[in-house]
């Protein structure tokens, strides 16, 4: 027996429905989303549109300064 969400995932994998359609009809959206991400990753496709993130190298310095300030109070 196959669940509705598994069928949605298979339809997406076969190219019969879009990611948007799959997610909009999914019973468990987060699980279907993860499955879609795994399919996209296996195909070599992007799984996110987040780009250009950088590490805040000074964060620990700011955190330490804040801790010092709070101790003085």
C-alpha positions, 0 to 999 in steps of 0.5 A: 500500500502506498500513501498519498504523499508517497504517490505525490513524491513519485509523480514529482520524480516522474515529472508529472507534477511540479514542486509547487503542486506536490507541496500544495497537496501534501498531507505532510508538507515538511516530509514531502519537501525533504523528499523533493530536496533529496530528489533535486539533490540527486539530480544535481539541482539546487535545493535552495535559493539562498546565496551570498551568505557570509560568516560574521567573523566579528560575532564572537567579539560582539558577544564577548563585549556584550557579556562583559557589559552585562557583568559590569551592571 
